[in-house]
Amino acid sequence: AGVLPDKLIPPEPLLTLGATHPVHGDFPIRLDFSEYVTGFEVGDIHIQGGSVVSGSLFTEDHKQYRAIIRPVSEGEIVIKIPGSVAADADGNLNMQGANRLYVTCIFIPVPLLTCDAGQPATGAFPVKISLNEEITGLTEADFLVTNGSVEVGSLTMTDPLNYVVTIVPEHTGYVVIELPSATLTDLQGFSNMAAAPLNVKADLDSPLVLLSVSESQPVRGVFT
């Protein structure tokens, strides 16, 4: 008595976090149902403080689901699965998830390097550093430059989220600019992620002028 037949047992969802806690941006979650279900959709994941990234909900067997969650701001994110949003093969609607995920999001600096100057560069060129939050500690010595160098005294802040630095190529070819991780911090003391390397083509070769005479030599008078 008191034991339901298998065909009457409703499916039960279990949520787990697929990333290290705390998170610093988009993060994966895993949802495991106790059995095959149908009808489960993006809108069935209830989230406070975030949303499901479009197109990220995925399953191969309709038991194990994956999704990417995007925080709307720093702070706590709460994720839960309500009851009666999916059904098993016998038509039993799922139980409400027994657990909720409580995830803390703390943003960290993510720098982006760009160059708006035309390429190839024929001399020194500016590189813009864009950030997702205010930072401290950025210096010219933090940049790693292959086939070039930072012009001394050129690093300037245009606003709290944007900086500009001037790069001087050394030879013709590609100049690679990098900003490694842990070279600057945000106002809470969290270190930055590494910026994707920026490649800028440089052409420092002077044009070659070739002079020739179209007349037979020796010439007598004006010639071209």
HELIX and SHEET records of a PDB file:
HELIX    1   1 ASP A    6  LEU A    8  5                                   3    
HELIX    2   2 VAL A   42  ASP A   44  5                                   3    
HELIX    3   3 GLU A  140  ASP A  142  5                                   3    
SHEET    1   A 4 PRO A  13  LEU A  17  0                                        
SHEET    2   A 4 PHE A  27  PHE A  33 -1                                        
SHEET    3   A 4 GLN A  64  PRO A  71 -1                                        
SHEET    4   A 4 GLY A  50  VAL A  52 -1                                        
SHEET    1   B 4 PRO A  13  LEU A  17  0                                        
SHEET    2   B 4 PHE A  27  PHE A  33 -1                                        
SHEET    3   B 4 GLN A  64  PRO A  71 -1                                        
SHEET    4   B 4 PHE A  58  THR A  59 -1                                        
SHEET    1   C 3 HIS A  46  GLN A  48  0                                        
SHEET    2   C 3 GLY A  75  LYS A  80 -1                                        
SHEET    3   C 3 LEU A 101  CYS A 105 -1                                        
SHEET    1   D 4 LEU A 112  THR A 114  0                                        
SHEET    2   D 4 PHE A 125  SER A 130 -1                                        
SHEET    3   D 4 ASN A 162  PRO A 169 -1                                        
SHEET    4   D 4 GLY A 148  VAL A 150 -1                                        
SHEET    1   E 4 LEU A 112  THR A 114  0                                        
SHEET    2   E 4 PHE A 125  SER A 130 -1                                        
SHEET    3   E 4 ASN A 162  PRO A 169 -1                                        
SHEET    4   E 4 THR A 156  ASP A 159 -1                                        
SHEET    1   F 2 ILE A 135  THR A 136  0                                        
SHEET    2   F 2 THR A 185  ASP A 186 -1                                        
SHEET    1   G 3 LEU A 144  THR A 146  0                                        
SHEET    2   G 3 GLY A 173  GLU A 178 -1                                        
SHEET    3   G 3 LEU A 198  ALA A 202 -1                                        
END                                                                             
